[in-house]
C-alpha cells in the first residue's frame, strides 16, 4: 500500500527542510513505500528554493506551486488531485504532527483495512505541547458541539492530521472548503457517508519556527458553514452519498 503525504506549505522556510527529512527518514526506516508531495502555496520567502535543493537528496519528494486560489484547503485539494498513493495523509509543514504517529496510522489502516484513520490529541494517549489556552478552549467547545450535533464519539474532528484511502477521498467529493475548515469537511463526510474509521491518539506540538497561518477570528464562521453543510447532508440527503459496497 503506497502512501502519499500531502504537505501544504506557505512561507515555511524555517522548518520545511526539517519536516521533509524527518518524514523521509522514518518512512524509509519502516519500509513504507511513499511519496512526499509538498504544495507550495505561493510562498514569498525561500520555501521554494529549499524544496528545489531537497529534490537532489530526497528521492521520494516532489513539489508543485499552487498558482490558483491559495489557502490551506485549496492547497490540500490541489494535492489530492495529483497524488498517486493508495492512501493519503495530510501533514502540517510546521512539524506540529509527529512522523512517528504517521507510521502508526499507516500500520493501523493496513492491518485493519480501515477507510480512514483519525487522530485525537485529547483522548487517552494523546498529547499536546504548548497549546495556546484560548485556542484550546475554542477547540474543545467546537468539538463538543460537533459531537452532539452529529451524534458521534470522535472528539477531535478539527484535527488536521488524518489518513484516508485514496478511494475514500474520491467518495467524499465534491470538496467545498477552501481553508482549515476542510479538516472537518473531510472527516464529517467520511463518517456521515458510512466509511469505516479507526481513531488513534497522536502528539501535537506547537510550532517553534515561523508564524501560525491559523487565524481564529477568520475561521469561526467558516467552520460553522461547513458544519451546517454536513448537517444538512446527514439529515436531508436520504443517503444519496452513502458509501457504495
C-alpha positions as CSV (number, residue, x, y, z in Angstrom):
1,X,0.0,0.0,0.0
2,X,1.7,3.2,-1.2
3,X,1.4,6.3,1.0
4,X,1.2,9.8,-0.3
5,X,1.9,12.6,2.2
6,X,0.4,15.9,1.3
7,X,2.1,18.9,2.9
8,X,0.6,22.4,2.2
9,X,3.3,25.0,2.7
10,X,3.1,28.8,2.8
11,X,6.3,30.6,3.9
12,X,7.8,27.7,5.9
13,X,11.5,28.4,5.1
14,X,12.5,27.9,8.8
15,X,11.1,24.4,9.1
16,X,10.2,22.8,5.8
17,X,13.6,21.1,5.4
18,X,13.4,19.5,8.9
19,X,9.9,18.4,8.3
20,X,10.7,16.6,5.0
21,X,13.9,15.0,6.2
22,X,12.2,13.7,9.4
23,X,9.3,12.2,7.3
24,X,11.6,10.7,4.7
25,X,13.9,9.1,7.3
26,X,11.2,7.4,9.4
27,X,9.1,6.3,6.5
28,X,12.2,4.8,4.9
29,X,13.3,3.1,8.1
30,X,9.9,1.4,8.4
31,X,9.9,0.3,4.7
32,X,6.8,2.3,3.8
33,X,6.6,3.0,0.1
34,X,5.7,6.6,-0.2
35,X,5.9,10.0,-1.9
36,X,6.1,13.3,-0.1
37,X,4.1,15.9,-2.1
38,X,4.6,19.5,-1.0
39,X,2.2,22.1,-2.3
40,X,4.0,25.4,-2.3
41,X,1.1,27.8,-1.7
42,X,2.6,30.7,-3.5
43,X,5.2,31.3,-0.7
44,X,7.0,34.7,-0.8
45,X,10.1,33.5,1.2
46,X,12.7,30.9,0.2
47,X,10.5,27.9,0.7
48,X,10.5,27.0,-3.0
49,X,14.3,27.3,-3.2
50,X,14.7,24.9,-0.3
51,X,12.4,22.5,-2.0
52,X,14.3,22.6,-5.2
53,X,17.6,21.9,-3.3
54,X,16.0,19.0,-1.4
55,X,15.0,17.3,-4.7
56,X,18.6,16.2,-5.0
57,X,18.7,14.3,-1.7
58,X,15.1,13.2,-1.0
59,X,14.2,10.8,-3.9
60,X,10.5,10.5,-2.8
61,X,10.0,14.3,-2.7
62,X,8.1,16.2,-5.3
63,X,6.5,19.6,-5.2
64,X,4.3,21.9,-7.2
65,X,3.3,25.5,-6.7
66,X,-0.4,26.2,-6.4
67,X,-0.8,29.3,-8.6
68,X,-4.6,29.4,-8.3
69,X,-6.6,30.3,-5.2
70,X,-4.5,30.0,-2.1
71,X,-5.3,28.8,1.4
72,X,-4.9,25.5,3.4
73,X,-8.0,23.9,1.9
74,X,-7.2,24.9,-1.6
75,X,-3.6,23.5,-1.2
76,X,-4.8,20.2,0.2
77,X,-7.4,19.8,-2.5
78,X,-4.7,20.6,-5.1
79,X,-2.6,17.8,-3.7
80,X,-5.4,15.3,-3.5
81,X,-6.0,15.6,-7.2
82,X,-2.3,15.0,-8.0
83,X,-1.1,12.3,-5.6
84,X,-0.6,8.7,-6.7
85,X,-0.7,6.7,-3.4
86,X,-3.3,4.2,-2.3
87,X,-3.7,6.2,0.9
88,X,-3.2,9.9,1.6
89,X,-2.1,11.6,4.7
90,X,-2.4,15.3,5.5
91,X,0.7,16.5,7.4
92,X,1.4,20.0,8.6
93,X,4.5,21.7,7.3
94,X,5.4,23.2,10.7
95,X,6.1,19.7,12.1
96,X,3.4,20.1,14.7
97,X,2.4,16.5,13.8
98,X,4.7,13.6,14.6
99,X,6.2,11.5,11.8
100,X,6.3,8.5,14.2
101,X,2.5,8.8,14.5
102,X,2.1,8.7,10.8
103,X,3.8,5.3,10.8
104,X,1.3,4.0,13.4
105,X,-1.6,5.4,11.4
106,X,-0.4,3.7,8.2
107,X,0.1,0.4,10.0
108,X,-3.4,0.6,11.6
109,X,-5.0,1.2,8.2
110,X,-3.1,-1.6,6.6
111,X,-3.8,-4.1,9.4
112,X,-7.5,-3.3,9.9
113,X,-8.3,-2.3,6.3
114,X,-10.0,0.9,7.6
115,X,-11.1,3.6,5.1
116,X,-9.8,6.3,7.4
117,X,-7.6,6.7,10.4
118,X,-8.3,9.8,12.5
119,X,-6.0,11.3,15.2
120,X,-7.1,12.6,18.6
121,X,-5.0,14.8,20.7
122,X,-7.4,14.8,23.7
123,X,-8.3,11.2,24.5
124,X,-6.2,8.7,26.4
125,X,-2.7,8.5,24.9
126,X,-3.0,11.8,23.0
127,X,-0.8,14.8,24.0
128,X,-0.4,18.4,23.2
129,X,2.6,20.5,23.9
130,X,2.4,24.3,24.3
131,X,-1.2,24.5,23.0
132,X,-2.4,28.1,23.3
133,X,-5.1,28.4,26.0
134,X,-7.7,30.4,24.0
135,X,-7.3,28.1,21.1
136,X,-7.8,25.0,23.4
137,X,-11.0,26.4,24.9
138,X,-12.4,27.2,21.5
139,X,-11.3,23.8,20.2
140,X,-13.0,21.9,23.0
141,X,-16.2,23.8,22.7
142,X,-16.3,23.4,18.9
143,X,-15.6,19.6,19.1
144,X,-18.3,19.2,21.8
145,X,-20.9,20.9,19.6
146,X,-19.9,18.7,16.7
147,X,-20.2,15.6,18.7
148,X,-23.6,16.5,20.0
149,X,-25.0,17.6,16.6
150,X,-23.7,14.6,14.7
151,X,-24.1,12.1,17.5
152,X,-20.6,10.8,17.3
153,X,-18.0,9.8,19.8
154,X,-15.0,11.1,17.9
155,X,-13.7,14.1,19.9
156,X,-11.1,15.8,17.6
157,X,-12.8,16.5,14.3
158,X,-10.8,19.7,13.9
159,X,-7.5,17.8,14.0
160,X,-5.9,18.1,10.5
161,X,-3.8,15.0,11.0
162,X,-5.7,12.2,9.3
163,X,-5.1,9.4,6.9
164,X,-7.6,8.4,4.1
165,X,-7.6,5.7,1.5
166,X,-7.5,7.3,-2.0
167,X,-10.8,5.7,-3.0
168,X,-12.4,7.1,0.2
169,X,-11.4,10.7,-0.8
170,X,-12.9,10.1,-4.2
171,X,-16.1,9.2,-2.4
172,X,-16.1,12.4,-0.4
173,X,-16.2,14.7,-3.4
174,X,-17.1,17.4,-4.2
175,X,-15.0,19.4,-1.7
176,X,-16.1,22.9,-1.0
177,X,-14.0,24.1,2.0
178,X,-11.1,26.5,0.9
179,X,-9.4,26.9,4.3
180,X,-8.7,24.9,7.5
181,X,-12.4,24.0,7.6
182,X,-11.5,21.3,5.1
183,X,-10.3,19.3,8.0
184,X,-13.9,18.9,9.4
185,X,-15.5,18.6,5.9
186,X,-13.4,15.5,5.1
187,X,-13.9,13.7,8.4
188,X,-17.6,14.5,8.8
189,X,-18.4,13.5,5.3
190,X,-16.5,10.2,5.8
191,X,-18.5,9.5,9.0
192,X,-21.8,10.5,7.5
193,X,-21.3,8.5,4.3
194,X,-20.6,5.3,6.2
195,X,-16.8,4.9,5.7
196,X,-15.0,2.8,8.3
197,X,-12.5,4.6,10.6
198,X,-10.2,4.0,13.5
199,X,-9.1,6.6,16.0
200,X,-5.6,6.7,17.3
201,X,-4.0,9.1,19.9
202,X,-1.5,11.5,18.4
203,X,1.0,14.1,19.6
204,X,0.7,17.8,18.7
205,X,3.5,20.2,19.3
206,X,3.1,24.0,18.8
207,X,5.4,25.4,16.1
208,X,8.8,26.5,17.2
209,X,9.5,28.3,13.9
210,X,7.6,30.8,11.8
211,X,4.1,32.1,12.3
212,X,0.9,30.2,12.5
213,X,-1.4,30.6,9.5
214,X,-4.5,29.7,11.5
215,X,-6.5,32.8,12.4
216,X,-9.3,32.2,15.0
217,X,-11.3,35.3,14.1
218,X,-11.3,34.4,10.4
219,X,-12.2,30.7,10.8
220,X,-15.2,30.7,13.1
221,X,-17.9,31.4,10.6
222,X,-16.2,29.2,8.0
223,X,-16.2,26.2,10.4
224,X,-19.9,26.8,11.2
225,X,-20.7,26.9,7.5
226,X,-19.1,23.6,6.8
227,X,-20.7,22.1,9.9
228,X,-24.2,23.2,8.8
229,X,-23.5,22.0,5.3
230,X,-22.6,18.5,6.6
231,X,-25.6,18.5,9.0
232,X,-27.9,19.1,6.0
233,X,-26.4,16.2,4.2
234,X,-26.7,14.0,7.3
235,X,-30.4,14.7,7.9
236,X,-31.8,15.5,4.5
237,X,-29.8,13.7,1.8
238,X,-31.7,10.4,2.1
239,X,-28.4,8.5,2.0
240,X,-27.7,9.6,-1.6
241,X,-24.0,9.9,-0.9
242,X,-23.6,6.8,1.2
243,X,-20.6,4.5,0.6
244,X,-21.3,2.0,-2.1
245,X,-20.3,-1.5,-1.2
